[in-house]
Amino acid sequence: FSPVDTFKGPIDIPYTTCDDGTPQACSNATLHILIAQPDVSPNISATPNIMHGTTSFNVTVKVTELNMVKTNGLITVRIPKDTRVSFTYNNAATSIGFTAVSNSTWTYVGTNPFFHIFTRSASITGGSFSTFGFVASFNPANSDGKYSMTSTISSGSGGENKATNNSDSESADYFHN
């Protein structure tokens, strides 16, 4: 059995086995095979997570395939926009802080009024990951509080059908001085 790359789901293969005896004895059985779908999940990290005044911080998003199945199709990650945060995406970056990134395999679209959108069309090998990131600046103005940054993978990304683990967030404390 050699399924095409896009085949997912269960398949049953009935078969019969017989011996060489006289009389011949035969038995019927069914082989049940489940071809798993990919499952991708994000992990967002922001460092430092305590900010005083206008602060530069590193953001990385690690997208991991969890089912040991190669992804197929576009993967889309959304991060909500916040007027206190600014950054320029560097497509050539290979590290953010101490974290290796593969920004060149991700595309950034900043034209959406509500989300920063990152996409990847290259597959992620089963059980592996791909990370992108950027250096941002946070300006608290004259306020103190908590800032939460969330990454969400669009349902169906990379051929997956499990959306219960498609979001992750990071929290930071900020102070105006």
C-alpha positions as CSV (number, residue, x, y, z in Angstrom):
1,F,0.0,0.0,0.0
2,S,1.5,3.3,-1.1
3,P,-0.9,6.2,-0.5
4,V,-0.4,9.5,-2.3
5,D,1.2,12.3,-0.2
6,T,-2.1,14.0,0.4
7,F,-4.0,10.9,1.6
8,K,-5.1,11.0,5.3
9,G,-7.4,8.9,7.3
10,P,-8.2,5.2,7.8
11,I,-8.0,2.5,5.2
12,D,-9.0,-1.2,5.5
13,I,-7.2,-3.9,3.4
14,P,-9.0,-7.2,3.5
15,Y,-6.9,-10.3,2.8
16,T,-6.9,-14.1,2.8
17,T,-4.1,-16.4,3.9
18,C,-4.0,-20.1,3.1
19,D,-1.7,-22.9,4.0
20,D,-0.3,-25.7,1.7
21,G,-2.1,-28.5,3.6
22,T,-4.5,-31.0,2.4
23,P,-7.2,-30.0,2.9
24,Q,-6.1,-26.4,2.5
25,A,-7.0,-24.2,5.4
26,C,-7.7,-20.5,4.8
27,S,-8.5,-17.5,7.0
28,N,-9.8,-14.0,6.2
29,A,-8.6,-10.9,8.0
30,T,-8.5,-7.2,7.6
31,L,-5.5,-4.9,8.0
32,H,-6.6,-1.5,9.5
33,I,-4.2,1.4,8.8
34,L,-4.6,4.9,10.0
35,I,-2.7,7.5,8.0
36,A,-2.2,10.4,10.5
37,Q,-2.5,14.1,9.7
38,P,0.1,16.7,10.7
39,D,-0.5,18.7,13.8
40,V,1.2,22.0,14.2
41,S,1.5,24.0,17.4
42,P,3.2,27.4,18.1
43,N,5.4,28.4,21.1
44,I,5.9,32.2,21.4
45,S,8.7,33.7,23.5
46,A,9.4,37.3,24.4
47,T,12.5,38.3,26.3
48,P,13.0,40.2,28.4
49,N,9.6,39.9,29.9
50,I,10.0,42.8,32.4
51,M,10.2,46.2,30.7
52,H,11.1,49.6,32.1
53,G,10.3,52.6,29.8
54,T,10.7,52.0,26.0
55,T,12.4,48.6,25.8
56,S,13.8,46.5,23.0
57,F,12.8,42.8,23.2
58,N,13.2,39.6,21.2
59,V,10.2,37.7,19.9
60,T,10.5,34.2,18.5
61,V,7.7,31.8,17.4
62,K,8.6,28.1,17.2
63,V,6.1,26.1,15.1
64,T,6.4,22.4,15.8
65,E,4.8,19.4,14.0
66,L,3.7,17.0,16.7
67,N,2.3,13.9,14.9
68,M,5.6,12.8,13.2
69,V,3.9,13.7,9.8
70,K,5.3,16.1,7.3
71,T,3.1,19.2,6.8
72,N,1.7,20.1,3.5
73,G,0.3,23.4,2.3
74,L,0.4,26.9,3.7
75,I,1.0,27.5,7.4
76,T,-0.3,30.8,8.7
77,V,0.5,32.4,12.1
78,R,-1.2,35.5,13.3
79,I,0.0,37.8,16.1
80,P,-2.5,40.6,17.1
81,K,-1.2,44.2,16.5
82,D,-0.6,46.5,19.5
83,T,0.1,50.2,19.0
84,R,2.7,50.1,21.8
85,V,4.9,47.6,19.8
86,S,6.9,48.3,16.7
87,F,9.3,46.2,14.7
88,T,10.8,45.6,11.2
89,Y,10.9,42.0,10.0
90,N,14.4,41.0,8.8
91,N,13.9,38.2,6.3
92,A,17.7,37.5,6.3
93,A,17.9,37.0,10.1
94,T,19.3,33.6,11.2
95,S,19.2,34.3,15.0
96,I,17.2,36.5,17.4
97,G,19.1,36.8,20.6
98,F,20.4,33.3,21.3
99,T,17.6,31.5,19.3
100,A,18.3,30.3,15.7
101,V,15.5,31.3,13.3
102,S,14.8,30.5,9.7
103,N,13.2,33.9,8.7
104,S,14.0,33.3,5.0
105,T,11.4,30.5,4.9
106,W,8.7,32.7,6.4
107,T,6.9,35.6,4.7
108,Y,5.7,38.6,6.8
109,V,2.6,40.6,5.8
110,G,2.0,43.7,7.8
111,T,-0.9,45.2,5.8
112,N,-3.7,43.6,7.9
113,P,-5.1,46.3,10.3
114,F,-5.5,43.8,13.2
115,F,-2.8,41.1,12.8
116,H,0.9,40.6,11.9
117,I,0.7,37.6,9.6
118,F,3.5,35.2,9.0
119,T,3.2,32.4,6.4
120,R,5.3,29.5,5.3
121,S,4.6,27.3,2.2
122,A,7.6,24.9,2.7
123,S,6.7,21.8,4.6
124,I,7.9,21.1,8.1
125,T,9.3,17.5,8.5
126,G,7.3,15.3,10.9
127,G,8.5,15.8,14.5
128,S,10.5,18.9,13.5
129,F,10.0,22.6,13.8
130,S,10.6,26.0,12.1
131,T,11.2,29.2,14.0
132,F,10.8,32.8,13.0
133,G,11.4,36.0,15.0
134,F,12.0,39.7,15.2
135,V,13.4,42.4,17.5
136,A,10.7,44.7,18.7
137,S,10.4,47.9,20.7
138,F,7.7,48.3,23.4
139,N,6.6,51.8,24.5
140,P,4.4,51.9,27.6
141,A,3.8,55.7,27.4
142,N,2.9,56.7,30.9
143,S,1.4,53.5,32.1
144,D,2.3,50.3,34.0
145,G,0.8,46.9,33.6
146,K,0.9,43.5,31.9
147,Y,1.3,43.0,28.1
148,S,0.3,39.7,26.5
149,M,1.5,38.6,23.1
150,T,-0.4,35.7,21.4
151,S,0.5,33.6,18.4
152,T,-2.3,31.6,16.7
153,I,-2.0,29.2,13.9
154,S,-4.9,29.3,11.4
155,S,-7.0,26.1,11.5
156,G,-6.1,23.7,8.7
157,S,-2.5,25.1,8.3
158,G,-0.1,22.6,7.0
159,G,-2.8,20.1,6.4
160,E,-3.7,19.7,10.1
161,N,-7.2,19.1,11.4
162,K,-6.6,19.6,15.2
163,A,-7.1,23.2,16.3
164,T,-7.1,22.8,20.1
165,N,-3.4,23.5,20.4
166,N,-3.1,26.3,17.8
167,S,-2.5,29.2,20.2
168,D,0.2,30.2,22.7
169,S,0.9,33.5,24.6
170,E,3.6,35.2,26.5
171,S,3.1,37.8,29.2
172,A,5.4,40.7,30.2
173,D,5.2,43.2,33.0
174,Y,5.9,46.9,32.0
175,F,6.6,50.1,33.9
176,H,6.7,53.6,32.4
177,N,10.0,54.4,34.2
